[in-house]
Amino acid sequence: MAQNYDWHDTNEPIGTMYRTLAKTAQDLERKITAGNATETDRLNLDHVYQALIPWWHFPMVNNSFRASLFEKALEKIDVKNKVVLDIGSGTGLLAMMAARQGAKSVVACELNSTLANLSKQIVAQNGYGDTVTIVDAVSSDPKVREALPELADVIVTEIVEEGLIGENIVNTLKHARQKLLKPNGAIIPRKGRLYGRCVESSAMHGLNHVSKAAGFDVSLFNKFSIRGHFPIRFELWPHTYLSDPFLIYDFDFMSHDLAEKQTEIQVAAANTGVLHGVLLWFELELADGIIWSSTPPDFSMEAQKNNNQESHIYKQQTGIVIFREPDKIKEKNTINMVFDCANNRVTVNLL
């Protein structure tokens, strides 16, 4: 069984990796500033930056449709004269939104120290340095509670990825609700729903498994295949849907019963074919009547354009879980699956 790392532990692997890379970046920056850097040093700094700040930050920040929904949610909840906590604050965008709407104090915590330090400059550059405090830590670090003038009235976060749970939103909000939020406080998003759809695609299956190549048996390489969900641009690969969309998880982030879940799903096969995997996408209910959805597999880019949704330009990647052993199914037969979201990843097994 895989080690179940608690991402709130400051000694956990992700935090250690960030700190190591951040120190390397600082050392290289000092060499460049001092005029002692070689061309290799400059190239290495570029590589470290790319590892510290992955490319997907740019399309996420540029997704003005997504940002507008979070801003509407902040408006609906009304953060004026309130204390707001932004978890996983990144560039500080949501924190600055809260400050612009009149929050009396905003604390923003970010695990990635390089990003946290940069966001301090961004916040100051935009004139909110007196209202927004950036803390270089995970939300469970005592430094975050110490930075809050009082328990938060509102918690806002967008620590989600293609499978909803991969950035530890479930455990993070469970802890934050218990330790950092006032009893009647609000959380944005307040709910999250993960959906799936069974799919046949030997091409997608080949993205995570291999048997033979050039006539050679290379199946031992499957030792390194991903055991949970991973991102994919499903529209780029030939595929056939073998089921209608179905709900996998329905998380209420305001609920007192917020835990990792295992759930058994039964769906009817809509077509005959070979079941290679399950596509994943999610919805976030940010506030009453304000819902943001990552791209579902049956919502075309043209439909998004017609709805004036800018997310068609910077859309979230769909997730997928690939079965190690594909299964032949017949139309109208029942597909029995068990989904698990432990260890911050979605896994599925056929029954």
C-alpha positions in Angstrom: 0.0 0.0 0.0 1.3 3.4 -0.9 2.5 5.8 1.8 -0.4 8.2 2.7 1.5 11.4 2.9 -0.2 14.3 4.8 0.5 17.3 2.6 0.0 19.5 5.6 3.2 18.1 7.1 6.0 20.6 6.5 8.4 17.7 6.1 6.4 16.0 3.3 8.0 15.3 -0.1 6.4 18.1 -2.1 7.4 20.8 0.4 10.9 19.4 0.6 11.2 19.5 -3.2 10.0 23.1 -3.4 12.4 24.2 -0.7 15.4 22.5 -2.4 14.5 24.0 -5.8 14.0 27.4 -4.2 17.4 27.4 -2.6 19.0 26.4 -5.9 17.2 29.3 -7.6 18.3 31.8 -4.9 22.0 30.6 -5.2 21.9 31.0 -9.0 20.2 34.4 -8.8 22.9 35.6 -6.4 25.6 34.5 -8.9 23.9 36.3 -11.7 23.5 39.5 -9.6 27.2 39.3 -8.6 28.2 38.9 -12.2 29.8 35.5 -11.6 27.3 33.5 -13.6 28.1 31.4 -16.6 25.7 30.7 -19.5 25.1 27.3 -18.0 24.1 28.9 -14.7 21.5 31.1 -16.6 20.2 28.0 -18.4 20.0 26.0 -15.2 18.0 28.9 -13.5 15.5 28.8 -16.4 15.1 25.0 -15.8 14.6 25.5 -12.0 12.0 28.3 -12.6 10.1 25.9 -14.9 10.2 23.2 -12.2 9.1 25.6 -9.5 6.4 27.4 -11.5 4.9 24.9 -14.0 3.5 26.3 -17.3 -0.1 25.7 -16.3 0.0 28.8 -14.0 -0.2 31.0 -17.1 -3.4 29.6 -18.6 -5.0 29.5 -15.2 -4.2 33.1 -14.4 -5.3 34.1 -17.9 -8.7 32.4 -17.6 -10.7 35.5 -16.9 -14.0 33.6 -17.0 -12.9 31.4 -14.2 -11.6 34.4 -12.2 -14.9 36.3 -12.8 -16.9 33.5 -11.2 -14.7 33.5 -8.1 -15.0 37.3 -7.9 -18.8 37.0 -8.2 -18.8 34.4 -5.4 -16.8 36.8 -3.2 -19.3 39.6 -4.0 -22.3 37.3 -3.2 -20.9 36.2 0.2 -19.9 39.9 0.9 -16.4 40.1 2.3 -16.5 43.8 3.1 -14.9 44.4 6.6 -14.3 40.7 7.0 -11.2 38.5 7.5 -10.4 36.4 4.5 -8.0 33.4 4.2 -6.8 32.5 0.7 -5.3 28.9 0.7 -2.9 28.0 -2.0 -2.8 31.7 -3.1 -0.4 31.4 -6.1 -0.1 34.9 -7.7 -2.3 36.4 -5.0 -5.2 37.0 -7.5 -8.0 35.9 -5.2 -6.5 37.6 -2.2 -6.4 40.9 -4.2 -10.0 40.4 -5.3 -11.0 40.1 -1.7 -9.0 43.2 -0.7 -10.5 45.1 -3.6 -14.0 44.3 -2.3 -13.2 45.8 1.0 -12.0 42.9 3.2 -10.4 44.4 6.3 -7.7 41.8 6.4 -6.6 39.0 3.9 -4.1 36.3 4.7 -2.8 34.3 1.8 -0.8 31.1 2.3 1.3 29.5 -0.4 3.5 26.3 0.0 5.8 27.3 -2.9 8.2 29.8 -1.4 9.3 31.1 -4.7 5.7 31.8 -5.7 4.9 33.3 -2.3 7.8 35.7 -2.5 6.8 36.8 -6.0 3.2 37.2 -5.0 4.3 39.6 -2.3 5.7 41.8 -5.0 2.6 41.5 -7.1 0.3 42.4 -4.2 2.5 45.4 -3.4 2.7 46.5 -7.0 -1.1 46.6 -7.1 -1.4 48.6 -4.0 -2.7 46.0 -1.5 0.4 45.4 0.5 -1.2 46.9 3.6 -4.3 44.6 3.5 -2.9 41.3 2.1 -0.4 39.3 4.1 1.4 36.5 2.2 2.6 33.5 4.4 5.1 31.1 3.0 3.5 27.9 4.4 0.8 25.4 4.1 -2.5 26.3 5.8 -2.0 23.9 8.7 1.3 25.5 9.6 1.0 27.5 12.9 2.3 30.6 11.0 -1.0 30.9 9.2 -3.1 31.0 12.3 -0.6 33.5 13.9 -0.9 35.7 10.8 -4.7 35.8 11.1 -5.9 38.7 13.3 -8.9 36.4 14.2 -10.5 33.3 12.8 -11.4 33.8 9.2 -14.9 34.8 8.2 -14.3 33.5 4.7 -11.9 30.9 3.2 -11.3 30.9 -0.5 -9.2 28.4 -2.5 -8.8 27.0 -6.0 -6.5 24.1 -5.1 -8.0 21.8 -7.7 -6.7 20.0 -10.7 -8.2 17.8 -13.4 -9.3 15.1 -10.9 -10.6 17.7 -8.3 -8.8 16.2 -5.3 -5.2 16.0 -6.5 -4.0 19.1 -4.6 -5.5 17.8 -1.4 -8.5 20.1 -1.2 -10.5 17.6 0.9 -8.0 17.3 3.8 -7.0 21.0 3.5 -10.6 22.3 3.9 -11.4 19.8 6.6 -8.5 21.1 8.7 -9.1 24.8 7.8 -12.8 24.6 8.6 -12.0 23.1 12.0 -9.0 25.3 13.0 -9.1 28.5 10.9 -12.7 29.4 10.2 -15.4 31.0 12.4 -18.3 28.7 13.2 -20.7 30.4 10.8 -18.0 31.2 8.3 -18.1 30.6 4.5 -16.0 28.6 2.2 -15.5 29.2 -1.5 -16.0 26.7 -3.1 -18.6 25.3 -0.8 -19.2 22.1 -2.9 -17.3 20.0 -5.4 -18.6 17.2 -7.7 -16.5 14.8 -9.7 -18.0 13.2 -12.8 -16.9 10.3 -15.0 -17.6 8.7 -18.3 -16.4 5.2 -19.5 -14.4 5.4 -22.7 -12.9 3.1 -25.3 -9.6 4.4 -26.6 -6.5 2.2 -27.3 -4.7 5.5 -28.0 -5.4 6.9 -24.6 -4.5 3.5 -23.0 -1.1 3.7 -24.7 -0.4 7.0 -22.9 0.1 5.0 -19.7 0.7 1.3 -20.7 2.8 -0.6 -23.2 3.2 -4.2 -24.2 5.3 -4.4 -27.3 7.4 -1.9 -29.3 9.2 -2.7 -32.5 8.5 -6.4 -31.9 10.1 -6.4 -28.5 8.3 -7.2 -25.2 8.7 -4.0 -23.1 5.8 -4.7 -20.7 8.2 -4.4 -17.7 8.2 -0.7 -18.3 4.6 -0.6 -16.9 6.3 -0.6 -13.5 6.4 3.2 -14.0 2.8 3.7 -15.2 0.6 6.1 -13.2 -1.6 4.3 -10.7 -4.2 7.0 -10.5 -5.7 9.8 -12.6 -3.6 12.1 -14.8 -4.4 15.0 -17.2 -5.3 14.6 -20.8 -6.7 16.6 -23.7 -9.2 13.9 -24.6 -10.4 15.6 -27.8 -7.0 15.0 -29.3 -7.3 11.2 -29.2 -9.7 8.9 -31.0 -12.3 7.6 -28.6 -15.8 6.1 -28.2 -18.0 6.7 -25.1 -19.2 3.5 -23.6 -21.5 5.1 -21.0 -23.4 8.2 -20.2 -21.9 10.7 -17.7 -22.2 9.7 -14.1 -21.6 11.3 -10.7 -18.7 9.8 -8.7 -18.2 12.1 -5.7 -20.3 14.9 -4.2 -18.2 16.8 -1.6 -19.8 19.3 0.7 -16.8 21.3 1.9 -19.0 23.0 4.6 -20.1 19.6 6.0 -18.8 18.1 9.2 -18.6 14.8 7.4 -15.8 15.6 5.0 -13.6 12.5 4.5 -11.8 10.6 1.8 -14.3 8.3 0.2 -14.5 4.9 -1.5 -17.6 4.4 -3.5 -19.1 1.7 -5.7 -20.6 2.8 -9.0 -22.8 0.8 -11.4 -23.5 2.2 -14.8 -25.2 0.8 -17.9 -23.0 0.3 -21.0 -24.3 2.5 -23.8 -22.2 0.7 -26.4 -20.4 -2.5 -27.0 -16.6 -2.1 -26.9 -13.4 -2.4 -25.0 -13.3 -0.4 -21.7 -9.9 1.3 -21.5 -10.6 4.0 -18.9 -12.8 6.6 -17.3 -12.7 10.3 -18.2 -13.0 12.7 -15.3 -14.2 16.3 -14.9 -15.7 18.3 -12.1 -18.0 21.1 -11.0 -17.3 23.6 -8.2 -20.3 25.3 -6.5 -18.5 28.6 -5.5 -21.6 30.1 -3.9 -25.4 29.8 -4.3 -26.1 29.8 -8.1 -22.4 30.3 -9.1 -21.0 27.1 -10.6 -17.7 26.6 -12.4 -17.1 23.5 -14.5 -14.0 22.0 -15.9 -14.5 20.9 -19.5 -16.9 17.9 -19.6 -16.3 15.4 -22.4 -19.6 16.2 -24.1 -19.4 20.0 -24.1 -17.8 21.1 -27.3 -15.5 24.1 -27.8 -18.1 25.5 -30.1 -20.8 25.3 -27.4 -18.5 27.1 -25.1 -17.9 29.9 -27.6 -21.7 30.2 -28.1 -22.0 30.7 -24.4 -19.3 33.4 -24.4 -17.2 31.3 -22.0 -13.6 32.4 -22.2 -12.7 29.1 -20.6 -12.7 27.5 -24.1 -9.3 29.3 -24.6 -7.7 28.3 -21.4 -9.8 25.3 -20.5 -8.9 22.8 -17.7 -7.6 19.5 -18.9 -9.8 16.5 -18.4 -8.6 13.8 -16.1 -8.5 10.1 -17.0 -8.0 6.8 -15.1 -6.6 4.0 -17.3 -7.3 0.4 -16.5 -4.2 -1.8 -16.5 -6.3 -4.6 -18.1 -9.0 -3.4 -20.6 -12.3 -5.1 -20.3 -14.7 -6.1 -23.1 -18.3 -5.0 -22.4 -21.6 -5.3 -24.2 -24.3 -2.7 -24.7 -26.8 -2.6 -21.8 -24.6 -4.7 -19.6 -23.8 -3.3 -16.2 -20.3 -1.9 -15.5 -19.4 -2.3 -11.9 -16.5 -0.1 -10.5 -15.1 0.9 -7.2 -13.6 4.4 -7.0 -11.2 5.5 -4.3 -9.8 9.0 -3.6 -7.3 8.2 -1.0 -3.7 9.6 -1.3 -5.0 12.6 -3.3 -5.6 10.7 -6.4 -8.6 9.0 -8.1 -8.2 5.2 -8.7 -10.8 2.8 -10.0 -11.0 -1.0 -10.1 -13.5 -3.1 -12.0 -15.5 -5.6 -10.0 
